[in-house]
Amino acid sequence: MKNKMCNIALLFVLAGWMVCAKPTRSTVEVIPFGCTSAGDSVHLFRLTNPSGASMEVIDYGCRIVSLRVPDKNGQLDDVVLGYDDIQGYEFGKERYFGALLGRYANRIANGKFRIDSIEYQLPINENPNGHPCHLHGGEKGFDRVMWNTETFQNQDTVGIVFSRLSPDGEEGYPGNLYCTVKYTWLPDNTWRIEYAAETDKPTIVNLSQHCYFNLKGENLGTVLDNFLTVYADSITPNNEGYVPKGEIVAVENTPLDFRKPHTFLERIDQANEHIKIMGGYSANWVLNNQSGELAKAAVLYEPQSGRSIEVYTTEPGILIYTGRGLSEQIIGKKGKPLAAYNGLILETIHYPDTPNHANFPSCVVRPGKAYRSVTEFRWR
């Protein structure tokens, strides 16, 4: 009887160890995530590294739905905003949670641009202060479509490759554009994104990611007390239509100078025309690195959790938005309403409205010359 009780106790210990133990290698799980209103079956891909940190992605809009990384005590928490189900991602009041942005991330004034003297008109899907523009790829951007998927594993590195053909004329863009987006989850808690695209006609491409991060944990307070460093000496100030005027202006002696670490709260009330127009912090910084090689763009640090994120990119700009438009009308995960400044976007891009400013780095892609872009979010 005594031996039997000991065996039962041992089984309970082993069962508890199996539940609590961290994985010894990286894993990929595929889990059903419901169906879209069009009847498409959506799948969630859970990528977990040996430390237990994980990233969850769905094939509808290449969306990040969860990112669990450790705090200073090793506690894993979800640090991205989002919804619990596919209906939220389709119909929720914040359309772009965790989404891939394309063909063109951010705004194009009046939805118009020219390539080789040919003018193209894109759909108008935003009208800030009465100024029409095309935003994030249009009514049916890359965030609103299903993507083909292929998972991979290479020792302790796991990931997923999304692919799709965007047909000529989709949302008004010229050229058949074959796109691949590769998400890699590394053992050191780095999320690496590799964007690639090829076209059969001259077109414009500007892909990015629209995760709302909260380093305290999903829906756990404001981001305004986070410390931000941006490796940029200048910004592209906006007009009242939220698109660049075309100027590149130094950040020195302005509340947009984050060349040394500052919180947003320190200077958000300082007089500044750009901040006044945007109603807070929402700006495109012109990164000091313009080589096209992978380089550090920004660091965000949250002292309460001890989490920090280092952003590296090949892109010439980074748009940072502190989520002033989030509100209790947006019901996030676990049915909890959000609030202003509950999340922050670190959007690595070619500058907004680039096709209409010859002094900005070109975003034109031509046949025979592929588009390539890399961004890494390194959690530390």
BALOBA-1460 file (C-alpha; in Angstrom, 3 decimals):
// residues 380
<rec num="1" residu="m" x="0.000" y="0.000" z="0.000"/>
<rec num="2" residu="k" x="2.856" y="2.333" z="0.950"/>
<rec num="3" residu="n" x="4.636" y="1.651" z="-2.368"/>
<rec num="4" residu="k" x="1.401" y="2.276" z="-4.264"/>
<rec num="5" residu="m" x="0.957" y="5.650" z="-2.558"/>
<rec num="6" residu="c" x="4.573" y="6.562" z="-3.339"/>
<rec num="7" residu="n" x="4.045" y="5.673" z="-6.993"/>
<rec num="8" residu="i" x="0.915" y="7.813" z="-7.139"/>
<rec num="9" residu="a" x="2.775" y="10.725" z="-5.544"/>
<rec num="10" residu="l" x="5.604" y="10.286" z="-8.047"/>
<rec num="11" residu="l" x="3.132" y="10.385" z="-10.924"/>
<rec num="12" residu="f" x="1.708" y="13.659" z="-9.621"/>
<rec num="13" residu="v" x="5.207" y="15.143" z="-9.361"/>
<rec num="14" residu="l" x="6.069" y="14.052" z="-12.888"/>
<rec num="15" residu="a" x="2.767" y="15.399" z="-14.236"/>
<rec num="16" residu="g" x="3.405" y="18.753" z="-12.548"/>
<rec num="17" residu="w" x="6.940" y="18.849" z="-13.932"/>
<rec num="18" residu="m" x="5.672" y="18.127" z="-17.440"/>
<rec num="19" residu="v" x="3.164" y="20.995" z="-17.198"/>
<rec num="20" residu="c" x="5.639" y="23.518" z="-15.748"/>
<rec num="21" residu="a" x="8.797" y="22.518" z="-17.605"/>
<rec num="22" residu="k" x="9.973" y="24.750" z="-20.405"/>
<rec num="23" residu="p" x="10.462" y="23.213" z="-23.845"/>
<rec num="24" residu="t" x="13.957" y="21.938" z="-24.545"/>
<rec num="25" residu="r" x="13.802" y="22.989" z="-28.192"/>
<rec num="26" residu="s" x="11.859" y="25.341" z="-30.416"/>
<rec num="27" residu="t" x="8.453" y="24.176" z="-31.583"/>
<rec num="28" residu="v" x="5.757" y="25.062" z="-34.118"/>
<rec num="29" residu="e" x="2.093" y="24.329" z="-33.422"/>
<rec num="30" residu="v" x="-0.800" y="24.823" z="-35.854"/>
<rec num="31" residu="i" x="-4.192" y="25.514" z="-34.267"/>
<rec num="32" residu="p" x="-7.595" y="26.269" z="-35.883"/>
<rec num="33" residu="f" x="-8.632" y="29.931" z="-35.373"/>
<rec num="34" residu="g" x="-12.146" y="29.965" z="-36.814"/>
<rec num="35" residu="c" x="-13.432" y="31.123" z="-40.198"/>
<rec num="36" residu="t" x="-13.672" y="34.505" z="-41.857"/>
<rec num="37" residu="s" x="-17.032" y="35.908" z="-42.971"/>
<rec num="38" residu="a" x="-16.083" y="34.734" z="-46.473"/>
<rec num="39" residu="g" x="-15.731" y="31.149" z="-45.228"/>
<rec num="40" residu="d" x="-11.925" y="30.935" z="-45.229"/>
<rec num="41" residu="s" x="-10.435" y="28.687" z="-42.538"/>
<rec num="42" residu="v" x="-7.947" y="30.644" z="-40.444"/>
<rec num="43" residu="h" x="-5.029" y="29.001" z="-38.660"/>
<rec num="44" residu="l" x="-2.931" y="30.155" z="-35.731"/>
<rec num="45" residu="f" x="0.772" y="29.303" z="-35.739"/>
<rec num="46" residu="r" x="2.427" y="29.215" z="-32.297"/>
<rec num="47" residu="l" x="6.204" y="29.575" z="-32.442"/>
<rec num="48" residu="t" x="7.930" y="28.782" z="-29.128"/>
<rec num="49" residu="n" x="11.648" y="28.950" z="-28.387"/>
<rec num="50" residu="p" x="13.563" y="26.905" z="-25.769"/>
<rec num="51" residu="s" x="13.089" y="29.591" z="-23.073"/>
<rec num="52" residu="g" x="9.308" y="29.302" z="-23.429"/>
<rec num="53" residu="a" x="8.887" y="32.726" z="-25.057"/>
<rec num="54" residu="s" x="6.407" y="32.518" z="-27.914"/>
<rec num="55" residu="m" x="4.828" y="34.314" z="-30.833"/>
<rec num="56" residu="e" x="1.382" y="33.524" z="-32.253"/>
<rec num="57" residu="v" x="0.522" y="34.452" z="-35.839"/>
<rec num="58" residu="i" x="-2.513" y="33.930" z="-38.064"/>
<rec num="59" residu="d" x="-2.693" y="33.634" z="-41.848"/>
<rec num="60" residu="y" x="-5.362" y="36.342" z="-42.142"/>
<rec num="61" residu="g" x="-3.325" y="39.483" z="-42.731"/>
<rec num="62" residu="c" x="-0.094" y="37.875" z="-41.405"/>
<rec num="63" residu="r" x="-1.165" y="39.138" z="-37.976"/>
<rec num="64" residu="i" x="0.674" y="38.834" z="-34.703"/>
<rec num="65" residu="v" x="-2.014" y="37.937" z="-32.144"/>
<rec num="66" residu="s" x="0.253" y="37.227" z="-29.167"/>
<rec num="67" residu="l" x="3.875" y="37.796" z="-28.218"/>
<rec num="68" residu="r" x="4.912" y="36.402" z="-24.826"/>
<rec num="69" residu="v" x="8.330" y="37.543" z="-23.581"/>
<rec num="70" residu="p" x="9.922" y="37.596" z="-20.106"/>
<rec num="71" residu="d" x="10.118" y="40.552" z="-17.729"/>
<rec num="72" residu="k" x="13.072" y="41.247" z="-15.413"/>
<rec num="73" residu="n" x="11.942" y="38.365" z="-13.162"/>
<rec num="74" residu="g" x="11.468" y="35.901" z="-15.991"/>
<rec num="75" residu="q" x="7.669" y="36.218" z="-15.964"/>
<rec num="76" residu="l" x="6.190" y="35.691" z="-19.432"/>
<rec num="77" residu="d" x="3.467" y="38.130" z="-20.478"/>
<rec num="78" residu="d" x="1.695" y="38.957" z="-23.719"/>
<rec num="79" residu="v" x="2.949" y="42.380" z="-24.859"/>
<rec num="80" residu="v" x="0.828" y="43.097" z="-27.957"/>
<rec num="81" residu="l" x="-2.734" y="44.364" z="-28.249"/>
<rec num="82" residu="g" x="-5.326" y="42.458" z="-30.232"/>
<rec num="83" residu="y" x="-8.509" y="40.413" z="-30.142"/>
<rec num="84" residu="d" x="-9.480" y="36.928" z="-29.006"/>
<rec num="85" residu="d" x="-10.971" y="35.671" z="-32.284"/>
<rec num="86" residu="i" x="-11.102" y="36.165" z="-36.038"/>
<rec num="87" residu="q" x="-14.342" y="38.164" z="-35.805"/>
<rec num="88" residu="g" x="-12.474" y="40.791" z="-33.798"/>
<rec num="89" residu="y" x="-9.733" y="41.046" z="-36.403"/>
<rec num="90" residu="e" x="-12.280" y="41.308" z="-39.208"/>
<rec num="91" residu="f" x="-14.774" y="43.695" z="-37.628"/>
<rec num="92" residu="g" x="-13.152" y="45.253" z="-34.538"/>
<rec num="93" residu="k" x="-12.927" y="49.031" z="-34.269"/>
<rec num="94" residu="e" x="-9.121" y="48.948" z="-34.525"/>
<rec num="95" residu="r" x="-8.602" y="47.329" z="-37.887"/>
<rec num="96" residu="y" x="-4.818" y="47.014" z="-37.953"/>
<rec num="97" residu="f" x="-3.918" y="45.213" z="-34.714"/>
<rec num="98" residu="g" x="-0.822" y="43.100" z="-35.449"/>
<rec num="99" residu="a" x="-1.305" y="43.332" z="-39.217"/>
<rec num="100" residu="l" x="0.950" y="43.366" z="-42.233"/>
<rec num="101" residu="l" x="0.599" y="46.688" z="-44.074"/>
<rec num="102" residu="g" x="0.747" y="46.846" z="-47.870"/>
<rec num="103" residu="r" x="1.068" y="47.473" z="-50.660"/>
<rec num="104" residu="y" x="1.900" y="50.853" z="-49.178"/>
<rec num="105" residu="a" x="2.176" y="51.396" z="-45.414"/>
<rec num="106" residu="n" x="0.924" y="54.745" z="-44.143"/>
<rec num="107" residu="r" x="-0.564" y="57.585" z="-46.216"/>
<rec num="108" residu="i" x="-0.479" y="58.821" z="-49.811"/>
<rec num="109" residu="a" x="-1.995" y="62.278" z="-50.255"/>
<rec num="110" residu="n" x="-5.135" y="62.309" z="-52.424"/>
<rec num="111" residu="g" x="-4.375" y="58.662" z="-53.254"/>
<rec num="112" residu="k" x="-2.361" y="59.796" z="-56.283"/>
<rec num="113" residu="f" x="1.161" y="59.177" z="-57.512"/>
<rec num="114" residu="r" x="3.107" y="59.114" z="-60.788"/>
<rec num="115" residu="i" x="5.600" y="56.663" z="-62.248"/>
<rec num="116" residu="d" x="7.209" y="57.473" z="-65.607"/>
<rec num="117" residu="s" x="4.636" y="60.252" z="-66.270"/>
<rec num="118" residu="i" x="1.709" y="57.864" z="-65.707"/>
<rec num="119" residu="e" x="-0.657" y="58.959" z="-62.941"/>
<rec num="120" residu="y" x="-2.344" y="56.351" z="-60.783"/>
<rec num="121" residu="q" x="-5.387" y="56.877" z="-58.571"/>
<rec num="122" residu="l" x="-5.770" y="54.723" z="-55.483"/>
<rec num="123" residu="p" x="-8.934" y="54.424" z="-53.381"/>
<rec num="124" residu="i" x="-9.478" y="57.126" z="-50.760"/>
<rec num="125" residu="n" x="-10.098" y="55.466" z="-47.390"/>
<rec num="126" residu="e" x="-9.244" y="58.257" z="-44.942"/>
<rec num="127" residu="n" x="-10.004" y="61.970" z="-44.766"/>
<rec num="128" residu="p" x="-8.156" y="63.604" z="-41.834"/>
<rec num="129" residu="n" x="-9.260" y="67.212" z="-41.305"/>
<rec num="130" residu="g" x="-10.925" y="67.155" z="-44.727"/>
<rec num="131" residu="h" x="-7.758" y="66.088" z="-46.565"/>
<rec num="132" residu="p" x="-8.377" y="62.843" z="-48.539"/>
<rec num="133" residu="c" x="-5.691" y="60.192" z="-48.589"/>
<rec num="134" residu="h" x="-5.009" y="56.510" z="-49.216"/>
<rec num="135" residu="l" x="-4.045" y="54.658" z="-46.033"/>
<rec num="136" residu="h" x="-2.258" y="51.333" z="-45.478"/>
<rec num="137" residu="g" x="-2.999" y="49.821" z="-48.888"/>
<rec num="138" residu="g" x="-6.675" y="50.745" z="-49.198"/>
<rec num="139" residu="e" x="-10.012" y="49.164" z="-48.378"/>
<rec num="140" residu="k" x="-8.661" y="45.674" z="-49.056"/>
<rec num="141" residu="g" x="-5.019" y="45.994" z="-48.152"/>
<rec num="142" residu="f" x="-2.674" y="43.166" z="-47.267"/>
<rec num="143" residu="d" x="-4.233" y="43.108" z="-43.786"/>
<rec num="144" residu="r" x="-7.589" y="42.013" z="-45.246"/>
<rec num="145" residu="v" x="-6.577" y="38.925" z="-47.237"/>
<rec num="146" residu="m" x="-5.605" y="35.310" z="-46.619"/>
<rec num="147" residu="w" x="-1.971" y="34.312" z="-47.169"/>
<rec num="148" residu="n" x="-0.366" y="31.023" z="-48.171"/>
<rec num="149" residu="t" x="1.845" y="29.622" z="-45.408"/>
<rec num="150" residu="e" x="4.843" y="27.374" z="-44.957"/>
<rec num="151" residu="t" x="6.420" y="26.755" z="-41.565"/>
<rec num="152" residu="f" x="10.104" y="25.955" z="-41.072"/>
<rec num="153" residu="q" x="12.457" y="24.855" z="-38.325"/>
<rec num="154" residu="n" x="16.236" y="25.036" z="-38.333"/>
<rec num="155" residu="q" x="17.666" y="23.745" z="-35.050"/>
<rec num="156" residu="d" x="16.360" y="26.239" z="-32.454"/>
<rec num="157" residu="t" x="15.105" y="28.756" z="-35.010"/>
<rec num="158" residu="v" x="11.468" y="28.498" z="-36.084"/>
<rec num="159" residu="g" x="9.271" y="30.558" z="-38.332"/>
<rec num="160" residu="i" x="6.715" y="30.897" z="-41.046"/>
<rec num="161" residu="v" x="6.813" y="32.168" z="-44.635"/>
<rec num="162" residu="f" x="3.706" y="33.901" z="-45.966"/>
<rec num="163" residu="s" x="3.256" y="34.299" z="-49.713"/>
<rec num="164" residu="r" x="0.695" y="35.842" z="-52.023"/>
<rec num="165" residu="l" x="0.237" y="37.237" z="-55.531"/>
<rec num="166" residu="s" x="-1.326" y="40.685" z="-55.475"/>
<rec num="167" residu="p" x="-2.860" y="40.997" z="-58.959"/>
<rec num="168" residu="d" x="-2.334" y="43.918" z="-61.309"/>
<rec num="169" residu="g" x="-4.814" y="46.663" z="-60.448"/>
<rec num="170" residu="e" x="-5.603" y="45.443" z="-56.930"/>
<rec num="171" residu="e" x="-6.616" y="48.571" z="-54.981"/>
<rec num="172" residu="g" x="-5.438" y="50.590" z="-57.986"/>
<rec num="173" residu="y" x="-1.770" y="49.562" z="-57.830"/>
<rec num="174" residu="p" x="-0.010" y="48.690" z="-61.099"/>
<rec num="175" residu="g" x="1.685" y="45.356" z="-61.704"/>
<rec num="176" residu="n" x="1.334" y="41.778" z="-60.559"/>
<rec num="177" residu="l" x="3.250" y="41.766" z="-57.287"/>
<rec num="178" residu="y" x="4.431" y="38.454" z="-55.861"/>
<rec num="179" residu="c" x="5.159" y="38.930" z="-52.165"/>
<rec num="180" residu="t" x="6.765" y="36.842" z="-49.455"/>
<rec num="181" residu="v" x="6.963" y="37.790" z="-45.789"/>
<rec num="182" residu="k" x="9.120" y="35.663" z="-43.513"/>
<rec num="183" residu="y" x="8.680" y="35.777" z="-39.722"/>
<rec num="184" residu="t" x="11.502" y="34.117" z="-37.766"/>
<rec num="185" residu="w" x="11.415" y="33.570" z="-33.993"/>
<rec num="186" residu="l" x="14.916" y="33.164" z="-32.569"/>
<rec num="187" residu="p" x="16.160" y="31.585" z="-29.303"/>
<rec num="188" residu="d" x="17.248" y="35.021" z="-27.973"/>
<rec num="189" residu="n" x="13.688" y="36.412" z="-28.318"/>
<rec num="190" residu="t" x="14.322" y="38.218" z="-31.589"/>
<rec num="191" residu="w" x="11.488" y="38.549" z="-34.081"/>
<rec num="192" residu="r" x="13.022" y="38.927" z="-37.540"/>
<rec num="193" residu="i" x="10.867" y="40.037" z="-40.485"/>
<rec num="194" residu="e" x="12.066" y="39.683" z="-44.079"/>
<rec num="195" residu="y" x="9.914" y="41.310" z="-46.747"/>
<rec num="196" residu="a" x="10.384" y="40.543" z="-50.445"/>
<rec num="197" residu="a" x="8.437" y="41.364" z="-53.599"/>
<rec num="198" residu="e" x="8.803" y="41.155" z="-57.379"/>
<rec num="199" residu="t" x="6.730" y="42.929" z="-60.024"/>
<rec num="200" residu="d" x="6.097" y="42.772" z="-63.772"/>
<rec num="201" residu="k" x="5.360" y="46.530" z="-64.018"/>
<rec num="202" residu="p" x="6.869" y="49.576" z="-62.321"/>
<rec num="203" residu="t" x="5.006" y="50.026" z="-59.037"/>
<rec num="204" residu="i" x="5.441" y="51.269" z="-55.478"/>
<rec num="205" residu="v" x="6.015" y="49.043" z="-52.459"/>
<rec num="206" residu="n" x="6.298" y="49.929" z="-48.774"/>
<rec num="207" residu="l" x="5.600" y="46.999" z="-46.448"/>
<rec num="208" residu="s" x="5.524" y="47.203" z="-42.665"/>
<rec num="209" residu="q" x="4.041" y="45.755" z="-39.488"/>
<rec num="210" residu="h" x="1.403" y="47.367" z="-37.270"/>
<rec num="211" residu="c" x="1.835" y="45.758" z="-33.847"/>
<rec num="212" residu="y" x="0.759" y="47.793" z="-30.846"/>
<rec num="213" residu="f" x="3.306" y="47.031" z="-28.111"/>
<rec num="214" residu="n" x="2.871" y="47.471" z="-24.365"/>
<rec num="215" residu="l" x="5.985" y="46.333" z="-22.531"/>
<rec num="216" residu="k" x="4.163" y="46.230" z="-19.170"/>
<rec num="217" residu="g" x="1.865" y="43.592" z="-20.604"/>
<rec num="218" residu="e" x="-1.163" y="43.645" z="-22.866"/>
<rec num="219" residu="n" x="-3.677" y="46.289" z="-21.667"/>
<rec num="220" residu="l" x="-1.698" y="47.031" z="-18.482"/>
<rec num="221" residu="g" x="-1.466" y="50.804" z="-18.546"/>
<rec num="222" residu="t" x="0.056" y="53.659" z="-20.488"/>
<rec num="223" residu="v" x="3.132" y="53.657" z="-22.716"/>
<rec num="224" residu="l" x="3.816" y="57.348" z="-22.096"/>
<rec num="225" residu="d" x="6.217" y="56.586" z="-19.236"/>
<rec num="226" residu="n" x="8.381" y="54.337" z="-21.434"/>
<rec num="227" residu="f" x="11.886" y="55.564" z="-22.265"/>
<rec num="228" residu="l" x="12.511" y="55.932" z="-25.991"/>
<rec num="229" residu="t" x="15.747" y="56.382" z="-27.925"/>
<rec num="230" residu="v" x="15.611" y="57.040" z="-31.679"/>
<rec num="231" residu="y" x="18.747" y="57.095" z="-33.817"/>
<rec num="232" residu="a" x="17.583" y="60.016" z="-35.927"/>
<rec num="233" residu="d" x="18.526" y="63.692" z="-36.207"/>
<rec num="234" residu="s" x="15.385" y="64.756" z="-38.070"/>
<rec num="235" residu="i" x="11.726" y="64.095" z="-38.884"/>
<rec num="236" residu="t" x="9.353" y="64.692" z="-41.800"/>
<rec num="237" residu="p" x="6.793" y="67.142" z="-40.307"/>
<rec num="238" residu="n" x="3.176" y="66.728" z="-41.388"/>
<rec num="239" residu="n" x="0.533" y="69.068" z="-42.715"/>
<rec num="240" residu="e" x="-3.061" y="69.035" z="-41.447"/>
<rec num="241" residu="g" x="-3.783" y="66.036" z="-43.689"/>
<rec num="242" residu="y" x="-1.287" y="63.939" z="-41.667"/>
<rec num="243" residu="v" x="1.097" y="63.609" z="-44.622"/>
<rec num="244" residu="p" x="4.600" y="65.107" z="-44.872"/>
<rec num="245" residu="k" x="5.002" y="68.635" z="-46.162"/>
<rec num="246" residu="g" x="8.112" y="67.454" z="-47.978"/>
<rec num="247" residu="e" x="10.573" y="69.051" z="-45.590"/>
<rec num="248" residu="i" x="13.161" y="67.259" z="-43.473"/>
<rec num="249" residu="v" x="13.534" y="69.162" z="-40.192"/>
<rec num="250" residu="a" x="16.070" y="68.734" z="-37.379"/>
<rec num="251" residu="v" x="14.779" y="67.460" z="-34.033"/>
<rec num="252" residu="e" x="17.309" y="69.430" z="-31.997"/>
<rec num="253" residu="n" x="15.699" y="71.688" z="-29.389"/>
<rec num="254" residu="t" x="12.258" y="70.116" z="-30.007"/>
<rec num="255" residu="p" x="10.181" y="67.583" z="-28.023"/>
<rec num="256" residu="l" x="10.816" y="65.147" z="-30.888"/>
<rec num="257" residu="d" x="14.500" y="64.820" z="-29.985"/>
<rec num="258" residu="f" x="14.968" y="61.287" z="-28.638"/>
<rec num="259" residu="r" x="18.630" y="60.915" z="-29.472"/>
<rec num="260" residu="k" x="19.047" y="60.363" z="-25.737"/>
<rec num="261" residu="p" x="16.461" y="58.382" z="-23.731"/>
<rec num="262" residu="h" x="13.347" y="60.320" z="-22.705"/>
<rec num="263" residu="t" x="9.807" y="59.440" z="-21.752"/>
<rec num="264" residu="f" x="6.944" y="60.868" z="-23.787"/>
<rec num="265" residu="l" x="5.495" y="62.424" z="-20.639"/>
<rec num="266" residu="e" x="8.563" y="64.581" z="-20.119"/>
<rec num="267" residu="r" x="7.843" y="66.805" z="-23.131"/>
<rec num="268" residu="i" x="4.447" y="66.013" z="-24.602"/>
<rec num="269" residu="d" x="3.100" y="69.405" z="-23.453"/>
<rec num="270" residu="q" x="5.904" y="71.437" z="-25.025"/>
<rec num="271" residu="a" x="4.893" y="73.691" z="-27.900"/>
<rec num="272" residu="n" x="5.531" y="72.048" z="-31.266"/>
<rec num="273" residu="e" x="3.586" y="72.473" z="-34.518"/>
<rec num="274" residu="h" x="3.855" y="68.821" z="-35.583"/>
<rec num="275" residu="i" x="2.692" y="67.484" z="-32.205"/>
<rec num="276" residu="k" x="-0.163" y="70.005" z="-32.180"/>
<rec num="277" residu="i" x="-1.334" y="68.893" z="-35.645"/>
<rec num="278" residu="m" x="-1.106" y="65.200" z="-34.766"/>
<rec num="279" residu="g" x="-2.644" y="65.602" z="-31.311"/>
<rec num="280" residu="g" x="0.366" y="63.974" z="-29.658"/>
<rec num="281" residu="y" x="3.297" y="61.783" z="-30.617"/>
<rec num="282" residu="s" x="2.868" y="60.402" z="-34.123"/>
<rec num="283" residu="a" x="5.839" y="61.102" z="-36.352"/>
<rec num="284" residu="n" x="8.167" y="59.678" z="-38.960"/>
<rec num="285" residu="w" x="11.796" y="59.915" z="-37.914"/>
<rec num="286" residu="v" x="14.470" y="60.098" z="-40.638"/>
<rec num="287" residu="l" x="16.956" y="57.505" z="-39.457"/>
<rec num="288" residu="n" x="20.630" y="58.383" z="-39.426"/>
<rec num="289" residu="n" x="21.393" y="55.131" z="-41.212"/>
<rec num="290" residu="q" x="20.379" y="55.470" z="-44.856"/>
<rec num="291" residu="s" x="22.692" y="52.753" z="-46.221"/>
<rec num="292" residu="g" x="20.045" y="50.078" z="-46.669"/>
<rec num="293" residu="e" x="22.005" y="47.807" z="-44.329"/>
<rec num="294" residu="l" x="20.538" y="46.482" z="-41.086"/>
<rec num="295" residu="a" x="21.191" y="49.028" z="-38.314"/>
<rec num="296" residu="k" x="19.786" y="50.077" z="-34.945"/>
<rec num="297" residu="a" x="16.824" y="52.430" z="-35.302"/>
<rec num="298" residu="a" x="15.310" y="52.725" z="-31.822"/>
<rec num="299" residu="v" x="15.222" y="51.340" z="-28.281"/>
<rec num="300" residu="l" x="12.148" y="51.292" z="-26.062"/>
<rec num="301" residu="y" x="12.533" y="50.573" z="-22.329"/>
<rec num="302" residu="e" x="9.826" y="50.083" z="-19.718"/>
<rec num="303" residu="p" x="11.236" y="50.331" z="-16.153"/>
<rec num="304" residu="q" x="8.386" y="48.633" z="-14.286"/>
<rec num="305" residu="s" x="8.767" y="45.309" z="-16.126"/>
<rec num="306" residu="g" x="12.404" y="45.816" z="-17.058"/>
<rec num="307" residu="r" x="11.565" y="44.858" z="-20.641"/>
<rec num="308" residu="s" x="13.203" y="46.602" z="-23.552"/>
<rec num="309" residu="i" x="12.961" y="46.218" z="-27.286"/>
<rec num="310" residu="e" x="15.698" y="47.117" z="-29.752"/>
<rec num="311" residu="v" x="14.563" y="47.866" z="-33.298"/>
<rec num="312" residu="y" x="16.922" y="47.203" z="-36.205"/>
<rec num="313" residu="t" x="15.954" y="47.884" z="-39.804"/>
<rec num="314" residu="t" x="17.164" y="48.387" z="-43.360"/>
<rec num="315" residu="e" x="14.435" y="51.011" z="-43.853"/>
<rec num="316" residu="p" x="15.188" y="54.762" z="-43.965"/>
<rec num="317" residu="g" x="12.439" y="55.738" z="-41.512"/>
<rec num="318" residu="i" x="10.536" y="54.703" z="-38.409"/>
<rec num="319" residu="l" x="7.044" y="55.940" z="-37.610"/>
<rec num="320" residu="i" x="6.204" y="55.926" z="-33.912"/>
<rec num="321" residu="y" x="2.644" y="56.393" z="-32.688"/>
<rec num="322" residu="t" x="1.634" y="56.318" z="-29.019"/>
<rec num="323" residu="g" x="-1.949" y="55.141" z="-29.511"/>
<rec num="324" residu="r" x="-3.869" y="58.291" z="-28.589"/>
<rec num="325" residu="g" x="-6.808" y="56.991" z="-30.699"/>
<rec num="326" residu="l" x="-7.284" y="53.849" z="-28.608"/>
<rec num="327" residu="s" x="-10.366" y="54.024" z="-26.387"/>
<rec num="328" residu="e" x="-12.868" y="52.070" z="-24.301"/>
<rec num="329" residu="q" x="-14.919" y="51.606" z="-27.472"/>
<rec num="330" residu="i" x="-12.277" y="49.095" z="-28.571"/>
<rec num="331" residu="i" x="-12.774" y="45.793" z="-26.770"/>
<rec num="332" residu="g" x="-9.510" y="43.875" z="-26.714"/>
<rec num="333" residu="k" x="-8.434" y="40.489" z="-25.419"/>
<rec num="334" residu="k" x="-10.453" y="38.823" z="-22.654"/>
<rec num="335" residu="g" x="-13.260" y="41.300" z="-23.324"/>
<rec num="336" residu="k" x="-11.383" y="44.201" z="-21.729"/>
<rec num="337" residu="p" x="-11.856" y="47.733" z="-23.075"/>
<rec num="338" residu="l" x="-8.735" y="49.636" z="-24.052"/>
<rec num="339" residu="a" x="-7.767" y="53.209" z="-23.242"/>
<rec num="340" residu="a" x="-5.732" y="55.950" z="-24.903"/>
<rec num="341" residu="y" x="-1.970" y="55.272" z="-24.883"/>
<rec num="342" residu="n" x="-2.369" y="51.553" z="-24.070"/>
<rec num="343" residu="g" x="-0.058" y="50.640" z="-26.957"/>
<rec num="344" residu="l" x="2.707" y="51.991" z="-29.155"/>
<rec num="345" residu="i" x="3.605" y="51.331" z="-32.804"/>
<rec num="346" residu="l" x="7.176" y="51.040" z="-34.110"/>
<rec num="347" residu="e" x="6.554" y="51.059" z="-37.859"/>
<rec num="348" residu="t" x="9.726" y="50.757" z="-39.968"/>
<rec num="349" residu="i" x="9.019" y="52.258" z="-43.390"/>
<rec num="350" residu="h" x="9.889" y="54.404" z="-46.347"/>
<rec num="351" residu="y" x="8.491" y="57.786" z="-45.414"/>
<rec num="352" residu="p" x="4.751" y="58.472" z="-45.713"/>
<rec num="353" residu="d" x="3.695" y="59.943" z="-49.084"/>
<rec num="354" residu="t" x="7.136" y="59.134" z="-50.535"/>
<rec num="355" residu="p" x="5.872" y="58.825" z="-54.159"/>
<rec num="356" residu="n" x="4.974" y="62.526" z="-54.135"/>
<rec num="357" residu="h" x="8.303" y="63.836" z="-52.822"/>
<rec num="358" residu="a" x="11.350" y="63.536" z="-55.056"/>
<rec num="359" residu="n" x="13.673" y="64.337" z="-52.124"/>
<rec num="360" residu="f" x="12.544" y="61.216" z="-50.207"/>
<rec num="361" residu="p" x="14.193" y="57.794" z="-50.782"/>
<rec num="362" residu="s" x="12.374" y="56.161" z="-53.688"/>
<rec num="363" residu="c" x="9.872" y="53.355" z="-53.105"/>
<rec num="364" residu="v" x="9.511" y="52.502" z="-56.820"/>
<rec num="365" residu="v" x="10.115" y="48.849" z="-57.683"/>
<rec num="366" residu="r" x="10.711" y="47.783" z="-61.286"/>
<rec num="367" residu="p" x="10.704" y="44.453" z="-63.119"/>
<rec num="368" residu="g" x="13.921" y="42.546" z="-62.633"/>
<rec num="369" residu="k" x="14.827" y="44.321" z="-59.403"/>
<rec num="370" residu="a" x="13.235" y="42.817" z="-56.331"/>
<rec num="371" residu="y" x="12.093" y="44.696" z="-53.247"/>
<rec num="372" residu="r" x="13.895" y="43.643" z="-50.073"/>
<rec num="373" residu="s" x="13.466" y="44.894" z="-46.512"/>
<rec num="374" residu="v" x="14.442" y="43.518" z="-43.099"/>
<rec num="375" residu="t" x="13.367" y="44.548" z="-39.591"/>
<rec num="376" residu="e" x="14.247" y="42.923" z="-36.286"/>
<rec num="377" residu="f" x="12.573" y="43.442" z="-32.918"/>
<rec num="378" residu="r" x="15.040" y="42.242" z="-30.312"/>
<rec num="379" residu="w" x="13.544" y="41.740" z="-26.841"/>
<rec num="380" residu="r" x="16.019" y="42.266" z="-24.036"/>
